[in-house]
């Protein structure tokens, strides 16, 4: 019994490994594209979050500046000599006589 194999009918081994290599390359490229897309989405969401925090901080700053202005106005009103004289008169206090006033050097 003679068994002969024709060389033209044999599949070369390189075709099989070439298909595996192409599949691996495609999988690597697909992973890279997916990773880049996820990174892009992450940076977009993080940017929105930071933008929201900045907006809240600016609003807080505006409120604090307004509160500081109101407190300065209130402090000036409380320190005014006219108000102090009225409060002293209500309590029954009188201005000090000139001989009781001492000027410090």
C-alpha positions as CSV (number, residue, x, y, z in Angstrom):
1,X,0.0,0.0,0.0
2,X,1.4,3.2,-1.2
3,X,0.3,6.4,0.5
4,X,1.3,9.5,-1.1
5,X,0.6,13.0,-0.1
6,X,0.6,15.8,-2.5
7,X,2.4,18.9,-1.5
8,X,-0.2,21.1,-3.1
9,X,-3.0,19.8,-0.8
10,X,-1.2,20.4,2.4
11,X,-1.9,23.5,4.4
12,X,1.1,25.4,5.5
13,X,1.4,25.9,9.2
14,X,2.0,29.6,8.9
15,X,-1.6,30.3,7.9
16,X,-2.9,29.0,11.1
17,X,-0.5,30.9,13.3
18,X,-1.0,34.1,11.2
19,X,-4.7,34.0,11.9
20,X,-4.0,33.6,15.7
21,X,-1.6,36.6,15.6
22,X,-4.2,38.7,13.7
23,X,-6.8,37.8,16.3
24,X,-4.5,38.7,19.1
25,X,-3.5,42.0,17.5
26,X,-7.2,42.8,17.0
27,X,-7.9,42.0,20.6
28,X,-5.1,44.3,21.8
29,X,-6.3,47.1,19.5
30,X,-9.8,46.6,20.8
31,X,-8.6,46.8,24.4
32,X,-6.6,49.9,23.7
33,X,-9.6,51.6,22.1
34,X,-11.9,50.6,25.0
35,X,-9.3,51.9,27.5
36,X,-9.0,55.2,25.7
37,X,-12.8,55.6,25.6
38,X,-13.2,54.8,29.3
39,X,-10.4,57.3,30.1
40,X,-12.1,59.9,28.0
41,X,-15.4,59.4,29.8
42,X,-13.7,59.4,33.2
43,X,-12.0,62.8,32.5
44,X,-15.3,64.2,31.2
45,X,-17.2,63.2,34.4
46,X,-14.3,64.4,36.6
47,X,-14.3,67.7,34.8
48,X,-18.0,68.2,35.3
49,X,-17.6,67.4,39.0
50,X,-14.8,69.9,39.4
51,X,-16.8,72.5,37.5
52,X,-19.7,72.0,39.9
53,X,-17.4,72.3,42.9
54,X,-15.9,75.6,41.6
55,X,-19.4,77.0,41.0
56,X,-20.4,76.2,44.6
57,X,-17.2,77.7,45.9
58,X,-17.8,80.9,43.9
59,X,-21.3,81.2,45.3
60,X,-20.0,80.6,48.8
61,X,-17.4,83.4,48.3
62,X,-20.1,85.9,47.1
63,X,-22.1,85.1,50.2
64,X,-19.1,85.5,52.5
65,X,-18.1,88.8,50.9
66,X,-21.7,90.1,51.4
67,X,-21.7,89.0,55.0
68,X,-18.4,90.7,55.6
69,X,-19.7,93.9,54.2
70,X,-22.9,93.8,56.4
71,X,-20.7,93.0,59.5
72,X,-18.5,96.0,58.8
73,X,-21.5,98.3,58.5
74,X,-22.9,96.9,61.7
75,X,-19.6,97.4,63.5
76,X,-19.4,101.0,62.3
77,X,-22.9,101.6,63.6
78,X,-22.1,100.0,67.0
79,X,-19.0,102.1,67.4
80,X,-20.6,105.5,66.5
81,X,-20.2,108.1,69.2
82,X,-23.8,109.2,68.9
83,X,-25.1,105.7,69.6
84,X,-22.7,105.4,72.6
85,X,-23.9,108.7,74.0
86,X,-27.6,107.6,73.7
87,X,-26.8,104.3,75.3
88,X,-25.0,106.0,78.2
89,X,-27.8,108.5,78.7
90,X,-30.3,105.6,78.9
91,X,-28.2,104.0,81.6
92,X,-28.0,107.3,83.5
93,X,-24.3,108.0,82.7
94,X,-23.0,111.5,82.3
95,X,-20.0,112.8,80.4
96,X,-16.8,112.9,82.5
97,X,-15.7,116.3,83.8
98,X,-12.4,117.6,82.3
99,X,-10.5,117.2,85.6
100,X,-11.3,113.5,85.7
101,X,-9.9,112.9,82.2
102,X,-6.3,111.9,82.0
103,X,-4.3,111.9,78.7
104,X,-1.7,109.2,78.4
105,X,1.6,110.0,76.8
